[in-house]
Amino acid sequence: MADGPEWLTPEELAAAKQPQGNAPQPAAVGTSSSKTADLLARIDKNPLPDGYQGSRHQPYVDRIMAGLKPEQRARVGQLWKEKRRLDPDMPNPGASFVRILTHVAEGAGEADPAGNPSGAKTPARNSSGQKVRPSHEPKVSAASTANTSQKRPNVVVLLADDLGYRDIGCYGGPVKTPTLDELAAKGVRFTDFYAGAAVCGPSRAVLLTGRHHARAGIYGNVIFDSLQKPHLLRREVTLPEVLKKHGYGTAHFGKWHLGMPTGDVKKPTPAEHGFDYWFGMNSGAQPSHKDPVNFLRNGKPVGKMEGYSCQIVVDEAISWLDDNRDPEAPFFLNLWFHEPHDRVAAPDSIVSQYGDGNDQAAVYSGTIDNTDRAIARLLDKLKEVDSLENTLIFYTSDNGSYRDDRNGNLRGRKGSNFEGGIRVPGILCWPGTIKGGQVEHEPAGVVDLLPTVCGLLGIDKPEGVHLDGSDISPLLTGRNNAFARHQPLYWHLPSNNPSLAIRDGNYSMVAYRDYEFPRDRQAIKKVEKQIEEVLRKANSTELVPWVERTDFFYKKFKNRDAERLRGEFMRLNVFQDSWIRVLKSGSYHRFQLFDLVADPTQKVDVSKQYPEVFSRLKRQLLKINASVMAEAPDWNRQ
């Protein structure tokens, strides 16, 4: 059992841990020995607080300490030092510390001659009016002295759009990403990290809520807000809403893709999901990443902006840090980049490092490189605003790449529930709290973000809400044996096949739906033929991949006529609200089991070799799916 909080400064911890022996020790500087001894004797007679359990000592201490003012934390340090001096052989140090902590947290008692509670001294000031800390006063952490009301760390989420598992440098990719590589070196890099879904919008719903996207109202990508009712439900409790309750300023920058109000269709904006400030758009940057014209700032059109989307997004975040944030409060920055989603664009000087400017692979790489440079600028600003030791940073992608060559030889791509569509980079960095240089092989995903942030910050998770994600903070803080996932990782993308997937330990399972949605197949074939005719007439190089039906559901045409028709093709194929009843009553067949350690490319179905594992995962998969479908809304009744 720990006998003191991780929140104490190094000086306090060092003093507390020095062997005291049985010899008399000098009284702590700045305290009245007899009065303090009497106070500690009274504190020792107090009962332990309700809710405290010795087996959960450190999380309890962290949670209470996080809510204290700096002077209260200093007072806890004073009393604890004196307690160790007076009673070096105390039988239960953990309980003694908690009693002291409770006494100070409740403001129960002593005041100094100046009338300040809990022994806080009237601060001396220099000629400029700045506080001067006496040499005997216990130190407060650097973050607290820089921002005395900032009780908790800042939280920053960095989300790439369609980034593959093997794109960035620290994952063996071809793109130069020194900034992201450094974050990984200073934090934890996950080898088996997963997106919330194989496509954009659903994955983002999972990230914000810690719940499967269908529970939250999103079945598939919401591409046409005027035609599709789904959006992130107002009832959902999001990460920014959780943090706002604890004094955080919250801001969103970049792509949203969770529904926006359009004309007569009323849908919530980011402001209605917990963001004080937002700058972005519902879907992709138009006409490309270069000079986008469709950004909104708090709901109002901004007009054409010069530059590249990733740099524009970071510019806005830096401006918010300079001009809009409350300097006395911690903040949550949510940056959802557009890169490297098609249509790609990046500066020629960067693209040329990866190939010819007409080579889409080179431009694709250039967008990732450019984003890495934008993140570097953001980190420089974060260092200026507050130390990175007081900033939790999370980086990942919303799904796998639409390029087969960037998913690390994994099966499938964006849109697929095989590994290539859902396994993505995952990096968490919090210098000084999360040990750097870790490579974690335990499966985890964006579904774990909300409960993990709550666990790391010592705050309560949303009440009365089923979270599909787990708190993985033990994996980040060297307590791996304390981690147990309460529910396997699970995916359900209705309009794709396989529709279902689950990951439990070394094994994954996929399942195919045994029903069809009522698509207008005649209309779809007509549009497909029209696209082919347009491309043939233009002698377009895009004809061959279109005929082979590779990835143009997610990738745009350069040919304007073909792109216009692609919009109609997508409208006919996108998940329809009227299909929900079919989905909820549907069943599944063709279950396949894969051992991802022996077969990461999912080539061999091992169902017959491991019948017990097969039966267990099938039961789990269907049970979770039934739970999700029972809670998922029927938009036809809305």
JOFENQUI-V955183 format. One record per helix or strand of 3 or more residues. SS is the DSSP state (h for helix, s for strand). FROM is the first residue (numbers start at 1). LEN is the number of residues. If there is no record, write none. Layout:
ss:SS from:FROM len:LEN
ss:SS from:FROM len:LEN
This chain:
ss:h from:10 len:8
ss:h from:33 len:12
ss:h from:54 len:13
ss:h from:70 len:17
ss:h from:93 len:13
ss:h from:142 len:5
ss:s from:154 len:7
ss:h from:169 len:3
ss:h from:178 len:9
ss:s from:188 len:7
ss:h from:200 len:10
ss:h from:239 len:6
ss:s from:249 len:7
ss:h from:270 len:4
ss:s from:277 len:5
ss:h from:309 len:15
ss:s from:331 len:6
ss:h from:348 len:4
ss:h from:360 len:26
ss:h from:388 len:3
ss:s from:391 len:7
ss:h from:404 len:3
ss:h from:419 len:4
ss:s from:423 len:7
ss:s from:438 len:3
ss:h from:446 len:12
ss:h from:473 len:4
ss:h from:480 len:3
ss:s from:489 len:4
ss:s from:500 len:5
ss:s from:507 len:7
ss:h from:521 len:17
ss:h from:543 len:5
ss:h from:560 len:14
ss:h from:577 len:9
ss:s from:588 len:8
ss:h from:611 len:21
ss:h from:635 len:3
